[in-house]
Amino acid sequence: MNHHPIYIVPGLIPERFTGEIPRLPHLEKLLANADIRSLSKRINKEQFSHSPPHTSLAQSKAEKAGIRSRYTHWLLASPIHLHIEGDGLVLMDHHTFPITMEESQALVNIFNNHFLVDHIEFFIINNNQWLIGSQQEVIKHSTYPLDRAGRTISDYLPQGENAAFWRQVFNEAQMLCHDHSVNLQRQDKGQKPISGVWFWDSLTQFSINQYEIIDSLEAPAAYGDWEKWTKELVLLDNSLFRDLLLFLKKSNQIIQLFATDHPNSREIRLHPISPWYFWRRPKPLSHLI
């Protein structure tokens, strides 16, 4: 059991940053007194869990919903919007459009009417996230939606064994959405249509009992909205990072921080700050990007 504070901060070190990082006096002082370890791979917030390592997130959610025993295999399904850019289709997730529970229910109903014959059933977790139960072997490798946010999807469609089946399901879901009354009404309101669903799953990489996710930077970093990212980062520096700095000046505990959603995600251990370490120079966030 962890006895020190742990924070997951997706988007703190954005993958495609093109701009100038603002002064962050509190974070810079924290980083000056930190040990930083490269995780050497991309990690997302869904890979932190109370569950044992390598536990499927989709199966965990099915278990929590009391439906795990209905199907052998499980995937997560996120409603998405796809738009044409050049020769490819670019993925947009729920951070860029609203979707109501009523709209989710209507789309899930039409999917189930179509796919149940193939022993595939959709279940709603919330309006932004659904589950798929299946007797068909599911894809082994899938991509977290925000990892492809604002980018083309052609190389990230289902791969490996049974990929042809799941690509067919992906394409048929798009056709079912195309002229659905939900989308006709959304277009009348000037909203993005729901183009289909994105299949994915995550396996637990870090089994942790208590942690807090700070996700205000996640979507701006994923979509390259650097104006919003910068604004949210400054707000974090004047709230969370300021509070952590004050905590470390009074406490003997460390604070563990994970900067995720980057091909080289980091584990950052923030140490208690001694008044004798006044000579340590602040370390800009740019050292991590």
N, C-alpha and C positions, 0 to 999 in steps of 0.2 A: 504493500500500500504506500502510495506517495504521501509524504507529509509536508511538502513544500508547494507553493502555488505554481501551477502550470497553465500557460496561455498558448493557444493556437492562433496564429495571426496570418491567414492566407492573404497573399498580395502584398506583404510588407516588402519583399524584394521582387518587383515585377520582372517578368521575362523580357518584355519588349519595350522597356522604358526609353522614351526619346524626349528628354526635357531636362530641366534643372531642378535638383532636389532642394527644397527650402531648408533654412536653418531649423534644426530640431534640437534645441539645447538640452532637453531632458533625456531624449533617446541617445544623443551623442555622449552624454556623461555615463549612461548605463552601458553603452557599448565599450567605453574606455575601460571598464572594469569587468569585462565579460570574457568567457571562453567560448569560442565559436567553432563548431564542428560541422563539417560538410557531411550531408547524408548521401551524397553522390547519386541521387535519383529524385524523380518527381514524387512528391507526397501531397495528398489533398486532405482536407479536414475530415472527410468521411473515413479515413484510415486510422483515426484515433477512436478508441472504443473501450467500453468496459469488458467487452468480450475477449476470449483468448485470441492470440495471434492467428492470422490466416482464416478468421471467421468471415463468411460471406455476409455483407451488409444486407443484401436482398433476403437471404434466408433468415437473418436476425429480425428483420422487419415483418416477415411473414409469420415468424414464431410469435412475435409480440402481438400481432393482429389475430392470433389464434387460428391461422389458416395453413400453417406450415405442412400439415399432413395431407392436404388436398392434392398436392402435386409433388413430383420428384425433384423438379428443377425450378429455380426462381431467378428472375432478373428484375432490375429496376427499370422503369420507363418514364422518361421526362417528356412532357409536351414541348415541342419546339416549333419555331418558325424558320423556314429556309428561304433565302432569297438568292437570285442568280447574280453572280459576280464573275465576269469574264466567262470562262468555260466551266466554272464550278458552282457548287451550292455552298453557301455560307450559313453556318449554324448560329441561331440566336435562341437563348433560353429564356426562362420566365422573368429574369431580371430586366428584360427589355419590353415586356408586355404583360398586362394583367390577364388572368384567367380565373373565372369564378368557379365555385363548387358546382353550380348548375351546369356550366359549360363542360366541366370535367366529366360530370355524370352522363351528360348526353353523348359525349364522344366515346366514353368507355362502354356505354350501352351498345352503340353501333359496332364497335370493335368486337364485343362479345357475341353479338348476333352473327358476325362474320367468321370469327376465328375459333369458336367453341368446337366446330366440327373437326378442327385440327388439334383438339385437346390443348388449346391455349386460352387462358382466361385472364382478364385484366381486373385489378382491384385498386381502389382509390385509397392512398395513405392520406394525402391532402390534395388540395386543388393543383399544386405544382408538381406532385410526385405520385406515380402509380407503381404498382407491382404487376409482374406477369408471372403466372404459374403455368408450367408446361410439363408435358410428359416427353417432349422432345429434348434431346441433349442441347444445352445452351452453349453459346459462344464462350470460349475460354479467355479471350482477351478483349477487353472493352475499354472505352475511354470515358472518363469523367466529363460531363457536358461542358463545364467551364474551361477544360483544357483545350477545347476546340472553339470556344466562343469567339465569334467574329472572324472565323477562319474556315477554309474549305474542308469538306468532310470526306472527299473521295478516297483517301488512303486510310480512313478510319472506320469505314463500314465493316460489318461483321467479317472476321477472318477465321481461317482454320477449319476444323471439322464442323460440318453442318452449317457452314457459312452461307451456302446457297439458299438453304431453307430460311434462315433469318433475314437474308437480304430480300427475299420474296415477301416476308412479313412486313419488313420496313417499307417496301414499295407499295404493297397493298394498303397499308395504313395511310400512306399519302393519298392514294386514290379515294379512300373512304372519307378523308377529311376535305377533299377538294371542293365539292359542292354541298357540303353539309350545312344545314340551316344555321348552326352555330357560327360558321365562318361568314355566311351571307349577312348575318346580323352584325358581326364584328366589323365587316367591311363598311356597312352602313354607318357605323359609329366612328369610322376612321382608324380602327385598330388593326394591328397585324393579324392575319389569319393564322390559325394553328395548322401547320403543314404536315405534322405527323408526330412520331415519338422517337426518342433516342434511347436505345437499349444500353444498359451498363450495369456494372456491379463494382464494388470495392472490397478488398480483403483487409482485415485489421492488420496494421503494421506495428502499432503501438498500443499495448493493452494497459490502460491507465484508469484508475478508479475515479479520480476527480480532476476536472480540467475545465477551462472556460474558453469558448471560441469567440474571437473578436473578428467579425467578418465584414466590417465596413469598407475595407480596402479590396475585398475579393473581386467583386464585379467590375469596379473601375479599372483594376489592373488587368483583368481578363479581356476587357473590351478596348483597352487602350484609351480610356477617358482620363487623360492625365490631369486635366483641370480639376475634375472631381476627386481623383486620387490624391492630388496634392492638398486639396482642401481637407479631405478626411484625415490625411496623415498629420497635418498641423493640429487638427482637433484632437487626435489621439495623443500627440505629444503634450498637449496642454491638459489632458485628463488622465488617461491610463498611465502613460510613461512618467508623468509628473508624480502620480501617486506611488508608482513602483519605486521611483528614486527616493521619495520620502521614506517609504517602507524600509528600503535597504540601508538607509542611514541610521535606522533605529533597531534593526533586527539582525540576528545572526544567521537567518535562513537564506538559502539561495532561492532564486526564481528561475524557472525553466520556461523558455519561450521557443516555440517552433515557428519558423518562417517558411511557409509552405507554398504550393502552387508554382514551383520553379524547378527546372530540370536538375538544379543543384540546391535542393532545399536545405535549410540549416537548422541545427539545434543550437540555441544560444543560452548559456548558463550565466545569469546575472548574479554577481557575488555581492555580499555586504560591503558597503562603502565606508572605509575608515577615513577619518579626518587627516591621517598621515599620508594619504594617497592624493593629496591636493595637486601634486605635480603631474599626475597623469593627464595627458592631453585628450580632449574630447575626440571621439572617433566618428566621422560622418557615416551616414547610411550608405553613401556611394562606395565605401570599401567592400560592401557585400554584393553590390549589383554588378 
